[in-house]
């Protein structure tokens, strides 16, 4: 999903509308060829048998999808494989940050909820790391309609966003971002020009994570950092709920990371040091239970979803406690150094 405070995980996420360009197919060809031979795109080791099979319980994309795990670095890979152009068909118009802005009284309610979520996100790791860097130039990969970037702009940052949706880019520009329409493989990025890059629930959606991370590493200056947040594939919720785990979200999530595979992916892209940790999302456990009971997503989108997230916050202490007892949270974060 896209980096937006409206994301069901009360965090940001990214998505890829259809890109019908020859370059997209060429870009994916090496990774697709490797995976077709059951090899991991990060370390080259073999992919094991499928850990699970799942349907799309959120947006009802037809078909069943499987996740196989690399026997070397433990990266999870969603099968069947797709390229950038095919990936776009998995995202409806109402998806995440592509949905239109609300107006009137609903907009005021939604804005208040966004403000609370923004404050929470910016004062929690890993985004709190930005305070130590100070206002500078930041690249937001999968910026959506610019909700995260707008809050950073208010704090003195210059924010460049990369976003496939033309409509979302237009809204992001109104909020003060320099939004560049396209995917990382296509947009122009100045070398050694950024203090930080943020992948907020976006890396798991791309078709070639190593190539995208190499691109942003080249765009960071010598002391620059990459800040990443994504679902934690090794959490107890995934093991317990299987295809009903809310954060699984196949077929849009193309890769599935634990701490080891995330560090391996960042190292393959040239990052020299990575610090990881986990946290608890408010909605994952309640939504996973709802999936298991009903077999589909009932929390809606837009304001309805934000209200549901606020309601889930009431159960967040219980989710945190259960995750704590199980040893790790359902979200995985990393700060990677060039």
N, C-alpha and C positions, 0 to 999 in steps of 0.2 A: 504494500500500500504506500501512500505517499506521505512525506514528512508533514503531517498536519495534526493539530491538536484535536481534530475530529476522529482520528484513528481509533478503532475499537479497543486497542490496547492502552488508550489514554496516552499515546505517544505518536510518533510520526512514522509514515510508511511510504513506499513508492510503487509506481505502477507504470506500465509501458503501453501506450496506445499503439495501434498498428503502424509500422514503418515499412512501407513498400519501396525499399531502395535496394539495388544490387549490393551496395556496400554492406548492408546488414547481413546478407547471406554469406558474403566473403569473410566477414569478421568472424562468424560463427563456425565456418567450415573446419578449422583445425580442431576445435574443442569437440564438435559433433563427430568428427571422424574418430577421435580418440575414444569417446564414449560409446560409439557404435561398436568398438572392439572391446567394450567392457573395461576401459581404463579410466582412472581418475584424471580429471583435467588439471588438478593441482600437483599431485605427486607422481602420477603415471602408474600407480599400482592398480591391481584389479579391483573391480567392483564385486562385492559379494551378492548373495541372493537377496531378494527384496525383504526389507524388514517389515513392511506393511503395505497394504493397498487401501486406497481411500477414494471417496467421492468428494465433489465440491459442495460442501454443506452450506456455504455462505451465498454463492451466486448461481449455483446449480448448472455450472458448465457441464455439458454431457460427457459421459465416459467415466472410466476408473483409471486411477493413476497410482503408480507404485514409487516407493522410495528405496533405493539400494544404497549401501554404505561402502565406502572405500575401505579395503582391508589394510591400507597403510596409514593414511592421515585421518581416517574416520569421517571424512566428508560425506554427507548424505546427498544423493542426486535424485531428482524427480524424473521419472520416466513415464511416457515416452518423451524423447527429446524434442525441443522446438528451437526455432531461430527467432531473431528479434521480431520479424514480421508476424510470425504465428503467435507469438506471445501476446500481441495486442488484442487478439480475439477473446482472451480470457477476462477482459476488463469491461464491465458495463459502463455506460455513460455516468451513472450515479455513483461510481466508485470513489470513495475517499475524498481527496482534495479536488477532484474534478467536478464535484457536485456544486451547483450554483449557490451563491451567497443568499442568506435569508434577508428579509426586509421587515420593517416595522417592529412591533413588540417582540416578535420571535427573534429578530436580530439582536435586540438588547439582551434577552435572556441568554442567547447563544454566546454573545460577546463576553458576558460575565463568566460563563463556564470556561470559555477559552482563556480568559485572563487567569483564572485559578489554575488551570492545567499548565499554562505557560510558566507561571511562577514556580510551580512544583517541579517542572522539568528542568528549568534553568538553574534551580538551586539543588539539584540532585546530580550525582555522578551518572554518566560521564560528562554531561554538558556543563556542569559546574567547573570543569577543568578550564573552560574558556575564560573564566574570571582571572585565572593565573596568567593567562597570555595577555589579556588586556584587549581593548578594541583594536581591531585590525581588519584585514581583508579575509573573508571567509567564503568558501565554496560549499553550497548546499546541494547535494546530489539527490534529485527527486524532490525538488522544493515544493511541488504541488502549487497551491494558490498562495503560498508565501507566508503562512501564519507563523512558523518558526522564524523565518528570516525577518519578518516585520518586527518581532520582539527584539531581535538582535540589532536591527537598524536603530531602534529607539535607544539602545544602549551604546551607540556609537560605532557599531560595526558597519563596514561596507560589505554587502552580501551579494554575491553572484550565484544565481540559482540555475540548475540544469533540470529541465522538465519537458517531457514529450508533448504534453497537451498545450495546444495554442491558447485555449480558453483559460486554463490555469495560469499560463504565463502572463496573460493580459491582466489578470487580477493581481498577480505577484508584483507586476510593474507598478500598479497603482499603489501598492503598499511599500514602495521604496526599494525593491530589489532590482538588480540588473538580471532579468530572467532570460535565459538563452534556450530557445526551443530546440528540442532534439534529445538524443542520448549521448552518453559520454564519448562514444566512438565517433560522433559526427560534429559536435560543437567545438568551437575554438577555445582553447585554454592556454593562457599565457604561462610560459615556463617560469618556475621559481618565483611566483607572484603572490602566493597565498600563505597566510599564517596558520590556517586550519581548514580542514575539509570535514564535512559531516555527512555520514551515511546513516540516516535515522530510519530504520526499517526499510532499507532500499537494496542493500547488497544481496539479500536473499532472492530478489526478484530479477536480477540480471542474468544474462545467458553466458557471460564470460567474466567471472569475478576477478580473476588474476589480471586480465587485460585492463579492466576498468580501474583496478587499484594501481597498476603501473602508471596509468594515465594521470591519476590524481597525485601520485607521488612525484612525478615530474613537475607538476604544477605547484608543489609546496616549496618554500624556500628551505634553507638548511636546517632551521630549527622548527620547521612546521610539523604539525601533528594531524593524524587522521583519527576521528572520533566516530565509533560505530556502535549501533544498537540493533539487535535482531533477536529472533526467538532462540531459546536455548534447547537444542534438540535432545540433550541428555537429561532433561529434567524429569522428575517423577510423573508429572502430568502427562507427558507424551507416552511414557511407558504404561501408565494406567489407562488412559482414554484412547490411545491408538488413533484411528481415523477421526475420532470425535474430539481430539485435542484442538482447541480453538486456534492456537498459533500455528498449526500445521499448514493450513490454507493452500493446499494444492488445488489447481495446477499453477497458481501464480507464484508460489514460492518454489523456485527452481533448485535451490541448494539449501542444505540444512546443516547448521554448524553447532559443534560443541567447542569448548575452549581450545582443544588441541588442533582441530581442523581450521579454526579461525586463525590461530597463530601460524599454522603452516601456509595458509592462503596468503596472509600478509607477508610472510617471509619470502614466498615465491614471487611476490610483486616487488621485493627489494626493501621492505621495511626492516630496520635493524633490531628494534626492541618493541615488544607488545606487552601491555598490562591488561589483564582481563578480570572481570568480576561478574556476578549475577545479581539480579534484583527481581522483585515481584510486581507484576502488573495487576491492576485492580480487577480487570474483566476476565482474564483467561480462565480462572477456575470456575466462576459462575457460568460463563458461556460454554465451557466444556461440559459441565453438568447438563445445561440446557440442550446442547447437541446430543448428548447421550440419551436424554429423555424423549426428545422430539424429532431428531434427525434432520433439523434444519435451523437456520438462523432466524430468530424472532424479534431481535432488538431493533431492526429498522436501520435508518440512516439519517443524516442531518441532525436536526434538533432532537428527534426521538432517540437517536443513538447517544447523543451527548447527555440526555437525561438518564438513560440507562447506565452510562459510565458513572455519572454522579451517584446513582443508586448503588452501583457496585462498590463505590468507595466505602460505603458503610460496612461491607464485608471484607475490605482490604486487610484489616488486622488479622482476621482468621486465615486468609490466604497467605499472608506473610508468615504466620506462625507455622502453618502446615509445611510451607516451603522450607522454613528454617529447620524444622525437625527432620525433613527429608534430605537436607544438606545443600540445596541450591535452589535458586529462583528459576522462573520460567522465561526470563529475559537475560540475554548475554550482552555484555558491553566490552568494548576494548578502546584503549588509547594506544595508537601506534606511532612510533617515532621514525622519522626519515633516516 
